Amino acid sequence: EPSLYTVKALLILDSHGQRLLAKYYDSTFPTAKARAAFERSIFRQSQRTGGEIACLEGLTIVYRRSVDLFFYVVGGCQENELMLLAVLTCLLDALGHLLRKEVEKRWLLDNMEGTFLVVDEIVDRGVILESDPQQVIQRLSLR
């Protein structure tokens, strides 16, 4: 059944699999323990495979590595991978513009407030609001 709620989670992990940012948009992982276990499993999965798309626990996960960070967008099992990939690309492009550098852990931690604003401009409560990084950047500059 189609729904506007297409993103279940958006995660940023460091090169050791430690959480830097995690936004869960539904009750797929209701407890902190379940979320931590899921993050460990997708980190291990993305270390083993060389692709950008994984299926794990009935979920579709698109991910990308940037220097010392891993970015993940999680959707349902029947979610369109291209839509999730557009969200991921928008996130990386907007953060790259915001940080004016390659997106890496040190710069991301120094600009965490901006990172949360970028995430909130792209996805709100699981609904994809924007997939064009220029629009996200423009909205952030208005704030």
PAZAPA-4460 file (N, C-alpha, C; in steps of 0.05 Angstrom, whole numbers, plus 32768, in hexadecimal, padded with zeros to 4 digits):
% residues 143
    n_x    n_y    n_z   ca_x   ca_y   ca_z    c_x    c_y    c_z   seq   type   mol
   8011   7FE8   8000   8000   8000   8000   8012   8019   8000     1      E     A
   800F   802A   7FEC   8020   8042   7FEA   801C   8055   8001     2      P     A
   8031   8063   8008   8030   8076   801E   8044   808C   801A     3      S     A
   803F   80A3   8026   8053   80B9   8024   806A   80B3   8037     4      L     A
   8066   80A2   804B   807B   809C   805E   808E   8088   8052     5      Y     A
   80A3   8092   8046   80B4   8080   8037   80CF   807B   8044     6      T     A
   80D7   808C   8057   80F0   8089   8065   80EB   807F   8081     7      V     A
   80F7   8069   8089   80F4   805F   80A4   8109   8069   80B6     8      K     A
   8121   806E   80AB   8137   8078   80BB   814C   8085   80AA     9      A     A
   815B   8097   80B6   8172   80A4   80A9   8188   80A4   80BD    10      L     A
   819F   8098   80B6   81B5   8094   80C9   81D0   809E   80BE    11      L     A
   81E0   80A8   80D0   81FC   80AE   80C9   820D   80A1   80DF    12      I     A
   821F   808F   80D6   8230   8080   80E8   824D   8087   80E0    13      L     A
   825F   8085   80F4   827B   808A   80EE   8288   8070   80E4    14      D     A
   82A2   8071   80DF   82B0   805A   80D3   82B2   8042   80E6    15      S     A
   82AB   8046   8100   82AA   8030   8113   828E   8026   8118    16      H     A
   827B   8031   810A   825F   8029   810D   8251   8037   8124    17      G     A
   825D   804C   812F   8250   805B   8145   823D   8070   813A    18      Q     A
   8227   8073   8147   8212   8085   813E   821A   80A2   8142    19      R     A
   8218   80B2   812D   821C   80CF   812F   8201   80DD   812D    20      L     A
   81EF   80D3   811C   81D4   80DE   8119   81C2   80C7   8111    21      L     A
   81AB   80C6   811E   8197   80B1   8117   817C   80BD   811B    22      A     A
   816C   80BC   8106   8150   80C4   8107   813F   80AC   80FE    23      K     A
   812F   80A3   8111   811C   808D   810A   8100   8099   8109    24      Y     A
   80F2   8092   80F3   80D9   809E   80ED   80C0   808D   80F2    25      Y     A
   80C4   8074   80FA   80AD   8063   8101   80B6   8050   8118    26      D     A
   80A4   803E   811E   80A9   802C   8135   80B5   8011   812C    27      S     A
   80C2   8010   8116   80CF   7FF7   810D   80E3   7FEE   8122    28      T     A
   80F2   8000   812E   8105   7FFA   8143   80FD   800B   815C    29      F     A
   80EC   7FFF   816D   80E0   800F   8182   80F3   8016   819A    30      P     A
   8108   8006   819E   8119   800A   81B5   8135   8013   81AD    31      T     A
   8143   801F   81BF   815E   8027   81BA   8170   800F   81B4    32      A     A
   816B   7FF9   81C2   817A   7FE1   81BE   8176   7FD5   81A2    33      K     A
   815D   7FD5   8198   8156   7FCC   817D   8163   7FDE   8168    34      A     A
   8163   7FF8   816D   8170   800A   815A   818E   8006   8159    35      R     A
   819A   8003   8170   81B7   7FFE   8170   81BF   7FE4   8162    36      A     A
   81AF   7FCF   8166   81B4   7FB6   8159   81B0   7FB9   813B    37      A     A
   819C   7FC7   8132   8198   7FCC   8116   81AF   7FDB   810A    38      F     A
   81B9   7FF0   8117   81CF   8000   810E   81E8   7FEF   810B    39      E     A
   81ED   7FDD   811E   8205   7FCB   811C   8202   7FB9   8104    40      R     A
   81EA   7FAE   8100   81E6   7F9B   80EA   81E9   7FA9   80CF    41      S     A
   81DE   7FC1   80CB   81E1   7FCD   80B1   81FE   7FD7   80AD    42      I     A
   820B   7FDE   80C2   8228   7FE6   80BF   8238   7FCE   80B6    43      F     A
   8234   7FB7   80C3   8242   7F9E   80BA   823B   7F97   809E    44      R     A
   8221   7F99   8097   8218   7F92   807B   8226   7FA5   8067    45      Q     A
   8228   7FBE   806D   8233   7FD1   805A   8252   7FCE   8058    46      S     A
   825E   7FC3   806D   827B   7FBE   806C   8281   7FA6   8059    47      Q     A
   826F   7F92   8059   8273   7F7A   8049   826D   7F7E   802C    48      R     A
   8259   7F8D   8026   8251   7F90   800A   825C   7FAA   7FFE    49      T     A
   8260   7FAA   7FE4   826C   7FC2   7FD7   8257   7FD4   7FCA    50      G     A
   823E   7FCC   7FCC   8229   7FDC   7FBE   821F   7FF3   7FCE    51      G     A
   8209   7FFE   7FC4   81FC   8015   7FD2   81E1   800E   7FDC    52      E     A
   81D8   7FF6   7FD6   81BC   7FEE   7FDE   81BE   7FD3   7FEC    53      I     A
   81B0   7FD1   8003   81AF   7FB8   8011   8193   7FB2   801A    54      A     A
   818C   7F99   801E   8173   7F91   8029   8179   7F82   8043    55      C     A
   816D   7F8C   8059   8173   7F80   8073   815A   7F82   8084    56      L     A
   8153   7F6C   8090   813C   7F6A   80A2   8122   7F75   8095    57      E     A
   811F   7F6F   807B   8107   7F78   806C   8107   7F95   8066    58      G     A
   811E   7FA3   8067   8120   7FBF   8061   8132   7FC4   804A    59      L     A
   812E   7FD9   803B   813F   7FE2   8026   8151   7FF8   8031    60      T     A
   816B   7FF5   802E   817E   8008   8039   8191   8011   8022    61      I     A
   8192   802B   801E   81A6   8037   800C   81BB   8045   801D    62      V     A
   81D4   8042   8015   81E9   804D   8025   8200   8056   8014    63      Y     A
   8210   8067   801F   8228   8071   8012   823C   8079   8027    64      R     A
   8255   8075   8020   826B   807D   8031   8278   8097   8027    65      R     A
   827E   80A8   803A   828C   80C1   8034   82A2   80C5   8048    66      S     A
   82BB   80C2   8040   82D3   80C4   8050   82D1   80B1   8068    67      V     A
   82C9   80BA   8080   82C8   80AA   8097   82AC   80A7   80A2    68      D     A
   8298   80AB   8091   827C   80A9   809A   826C   8097   8087    69      L     A
   8257   808B   8092   8244   807B   8083   8229   8088   8086    70      F     A
   821B   808C   8070   8201   8098   806F   81ED   8083   8066    71      F     A
   81D7   8080   8074   81C3   806C   806E   81A7   8078   806D    72      Y     A
   8197   8070   8059   817B   8077   8058   816C   805C   8056    73      V     A
   815A   8058   8069   814C   803F   806C   812F   8043   8064    74      V     A
   8125   8031   8053   8109   8031   804B   80FD   8015   804E    75      G     A
   80E3   8013   8049   80D5   7FFA   804A   80DF   7FE7   8034    76      G     A
   80D6   7FCE   8036   80DF   7FB9   8023   80D6   7FBE   8006    77      C     A
   80C0   7FCC   8003   80B6   7FD2   7FE8   80BB   7FEE   7FDF    78      Q     A
   80CD   7FFC   7FEE   80D2   8018   7FE7   80E4   801A   7FCE    79      E     A
   80E0   802F   7FBF   80EF   8034   7FA7   810C   803C   7FAF    80      N     A
   811F   802C   7FA6   813B   8031   7FAC   8145   804C   7FA1    81      E     A
   813A   8054   7F8A   8143   806D   7F7E   8139   8085   7F8E    82      L     A
   8122   8083   7F9A   8118   8098   7FAC   812A   809A   7FC4    83      M     A
   8130   8084   7FD0   8142   8084   7FE8   815E   808F   7FE0    84      L     A
   8167   8087   7FC9   8181   8090   7FC0   8181   80AF   7FBB    85      L     A
   816B   80B9   7FB1   8168   80D6   7FAD   816A   80E5   7FC8    86      A     A
   815F   80DA   7FDD   8160   80E5   7FF8   817D   80E5   8001    87      V     A
   818B   80CF   7FFE   81A7   80CC   8006   81B9   80E0   7FF7    88      L     A
   81B5   80E2   7FDD   81C5   80F4   7FCD   81C0   8111   7FD5    89      T     A
   81A7   8118   7FDA   81A0   8133   7FE3   81AE   8139   7FFD    90      C     A
   81AD   8126   8010   81B9   812A   802A   81D7   812F   8027    91      L     A
   81E5   811E   8018   8202   8121   8014   8209   813B   8006    92      L     A
   81FA   8142   7FF1   8200   815B   7FE3   81FB   8174   7FF4    93      D     A
   81E5   8174   8003   81DE   818B   8014   81F3   818D   802B    94      A     A
   81FB   8177   8037   820F   8178   804C   822A   8181   8041    95      L     A
   8231   8178   8029   824A   8181   801C   824A   819F   8018    96      G     A
   8234   81A9   800F   8232   81C6   800B   8233   81D5   8026    97      H     A
   8224   81CB   803A   8224   81D7   8054   823F   81D8   8061    98      L     A
   824E   81C2   805F   8268   81C0   806B   827E   81CC   805A    99      L     A
   8278   81D1   8040   828A   81DC   802D   82A4   81CB   802A   100      R     A
   82A1   81B2   8030   82B7   819F   802E   82AC   8183   8029   101      K     A
   82BF   8170   8027   82B7   8154   8027   82A9   814E   8042   102      E     A
   8295   813F   8041   8286   8139   8059   8296   8124   8069   103      V     A
   82A0   812D   8080   82AF   811A   8092   82A7   811F   80AF   104      E     A
   82AE   810D   80C0   82A4   810D   80DB   82AB   8126   80EA   105      K     A
   82C3   8130   80E9   82CB   8148   80F8   82BA   8160   80F1   106      R     A
   82B6   8164   80D7   82A6   817B   80CE   8288   8177   80D4   107      W     A
   827F   815F   80D2   8263   8159   80D8   825D   815F   80F6   108      L     A
   826E   8156   8108   826A   815A   8124   826B   8177   812B   109      L     A
   827C   8186   811E   827E   81A3   8123   8265   81B2   8119   110      D     A
   8256   81A6   8107   823F   81B3   80FB   8226   81A2   80FE   111      N     A
   8223   8196   8115   820C   8183   811A   81F1   8191   8118   112      M     A
   81EF   81AA   8121   81D6   81B8   811F   81CD   81BB   8102   113      E     A
   81DF   81C2   80F0   81D9   81C4   80D4   81D2   81AA   80C8   114      G     A
   81DF   8195   80D1   81D9   817A   80C8   81BD   8172   80CE   115      T     A
   81B4   8177   80E7   8198   8171   80EE   8184   8182   80DE   116      F     A
   818B   819B   80D8   817A   81AC   80C7   8177   81A0   80AB   117      L     A
   818E   8197   80A0   818D   818B   8085   817B   8172   8085   118      V     A
   817F   8161   8099   816F   8149   809A   8151   8150   809D   119      V     A
   814B   8164   80AD   812F   816B   80B1   8123   8178   8099   120      D     A
   8133   8185   8088   8129   8191   806F   8123   817C   805A   121      E     A
   8131   8165   805C   812E   8150   8048   8117   813D   804F   122      I     A
   8116   8135   8068   8102   8121   8071   80F5   812B   808B   123      V     A
   80DB   812A   808B   80CC   8131   80A3   80B8   811B   80AA   124      D     A
   80BD   810E   80C1   80AC   80F8   80CB   80AA   80E2   80B7   125      R     A
   80BF   80DD   80A7   80BF   80C7   8094   80B5   80CF   8078   126      G     A
   80AC   80E7   8075   80A2   80F1   805B   80B9   8100   804E   127      V     A
   80BF   80F9   8035   80D4   8107   8026   80C9   8122   801D   128      I     A
   80D6   8138   8027   80CD   8152   8020   80DC   815D   8008   129      L     A
   80F5   8157   8006   8106   8163   7FF1   811C   814F   7FEA   130      E     A
   8122   814E   7FD0   8139   813E   7FC7   814C   814E   7FB5   131      S     A
   8147   8168   7FB4   8159   817A   7FA5   816B   8188   7FB9   132      D     A
   8185   8183   7FB8   8197   8190   7FCC   8197   81AE   7FCA   133      P     A
   8193   81B9   7FB2   8193   81D7   7FAF   817C   81E3   7FBE   134      Q     A
   8165   81D6   7FBE   814D   81DF   7FCD   8152   81DE   7FEB   135      Q     A
   815F   81C9   7FF4   8165   81C6   8010   8179   81DC   8019   136      V     A
   818D   81E1   8009   81A1   81F6   800F   8193   8211   800F   137      I     A
   8182   8216   7FFD   8174   822F   7FFB   8162   8233   8014   138      Q     A
   8154   821F   801D   8143   8221   8034   8154   8226   804D   139      R     A
   816B   8219   804F   817D   821D   8066   8188   823A   8067   140      L     A
   818E   8245   804F   8199   8260   804E   8183   8275   8056   141      S     A
   816A   826E   8052   8154   8280   805B   8151   8281   8079   142      L     A
   8159   826C   8086   8157   826A   80A4   816E   827B   80AF   143      R     A
***
